[in-house]
Amino acid sequence: MNTMKVIDEFLPRDYFEHLKNCVFSTQFPWIFCNEVANLGEMNDDHFFFTHRLYDRFEPQSSFMNEIDDLLVKHLNIKSLIRARVNLYPNIGKFIEHDLHEDYKYPHNTAVLYFNTCDGYTGFEDGTKVESVENRVVLFDGSTPHRSTTCTDQKVRIVLSVSYF
């Protein structure tokens, strides 16, 4: 994928609402991560929570069953590298995380936004894709990009998928 593509209302509304209800459920488990973009970050404001769906060549969560249609029908994935849901809490101030690459080699990345907020995905060239519910941004994950927190909602939740 050479260009960035932003698609609003990416998933059918009923399917999107089902996925959103799952990740906003009090039963959805989260793992604390004290580094956001790069190993060795020593910034107290840079942290998030993640739910690993697929990593190290195998499913890590039963939620994989819920996103199967997303992966196969909507993203047309041939080979999955990693999938996870990330939660960035509102810490009372807006944080732009460091630029990072998902992997050093060219690959596809899809970021699906579960809620509308003042957070965004930013790119090295200054482009910002705002977090809008049911919006997806598709890009080469080896392109330097960054995540942010939000200040107008309790959390910012995104699904990040790296694939071929």
N, C-alpha and C positions, 0 to 999 in steps of 0.2 A: 504494500500500500504506500503510494508515494505522496498522496495528498490527504489532508484532513477533511473529514466529512461530519457535519452535524445534522442529526435527524430528530425532529420533534415528534412527539406521539409515536415513538418507535414501536412499542408493543400494543397489541389490542388492549383496550382499557380494562376489561375484566381480568385478563391474564396479568397485566401490570399490577392491578389492585391486589390480586392474590399474592404476588411476590412481595409487594410492599407490606401487606399485612403480616406476612411471615417474618420479614426482617425487623419490623417494628414491634413484634410480639415480645412480651416479657419472658417467653420461653426460648428465644433465640440466643444461643451462647456466644459470648465475645471473649477474645483473648487480648490482654493488654500488651502493647508494643511501645517500648520507650524510645524508639528511633523511628522516624517517618521515612526519610528519603535515602539516607546513606549510613552505612555502618560506622559506628563510632561517634555519632552525633552526641554532643554533650550540652544540649540546650533543654532546660527544664520545661519549656513551653512546647517542645516538639514531641508529641506522643499521639497515639490513636489506639483504637480497638479494631481487631479484625476477626473475621470468621473465615477460616480457610475452607474452600470448597474443593479445590483440586490443586495438588502440588506433589512434586517428586514422583510423577508418572502414575498417580493413583488418586481416586476420590478420597476426600478427607471429611466429608459431611454428607448426611442424608439429604440435605438441601439440594445436592446435585440433581436429584430426581426432579425437583421443582423447576430447575432452569434448563432441563433437557431441550424443551421446545425453543427456548431462547438461543441456545448454542447451535442446534441443528437447523431449525427452520428460519430463524431471523438473522443469525450471523454466518450461517453456512460454514461452520468450522470443520476443517479437515483434520487438524491435529491440535489438541489443547496443550498449552504449556502450563498455565496457572490460572486459577480463578479464585477470587475472594471478595467478600463484602467488607468494606471499610467504614468505620464510624469515627467521625471527627467531632468531639464534644465542643460545645460552646464554652470557652474558658473566660469569657468576659472581655476578650480583645481579639482582634483579627490577626491571624498568623498566616503568612505565606511560608510554606515549607521550602526547603532547598530544592533546586533542580535535580532531577535524577533521570536515569534511563531504566526501564523495566529490565531489559537485557541489552547487552552490548551489540548484538547482531540484529539485523532487520527482522521485524515480526509485526503482526497486527495486534493492536490493543483496542479494546472497546471499553468505554466508561459509561455506565448507565446510572443516571441520577435518580434516586428514590424520592427526593424531596426538593422543593424549591426553596432556595435560601440565598444569602449574599456571598456564598462561597463559589469557587470556580476551579477549573483546571487551567493552569497557565502554561505557556510555552516560552521557550528561549527567545523567540522573535517578538514577544510582547502580546501575542494573541491570547485572549481569555475566553474560555467557553463557560458561560454561567451555568450554575446548577439549577436546572429547571426539571421538575418532575416529569419522568418518562422521556427525557431527552437522552440521546446517546451521542458520544463523540467517538469517531473511528480515526485512528492514526497509527503511524509506525511508532511502536513503543521504544525504539532506540533513539527517538527524537527527545532531547531534554525537555522535561515537563515537570510541573509541580502541582501539589494539592494545597488546599487551604482549609482553615477552620471556617466557621460562620459566627455571626453575632446576632442574627435576627431569628434564629430557631434554636431549640435545645441541642440539636445534633445535625450534622451533614452526613448522609449515608449514600454510598456509591457502590456499585458492583464493578469490579475491574477484572477484565478477562484478557489474557495474553494467549495468542494462538497463531496458527498458520491456516 
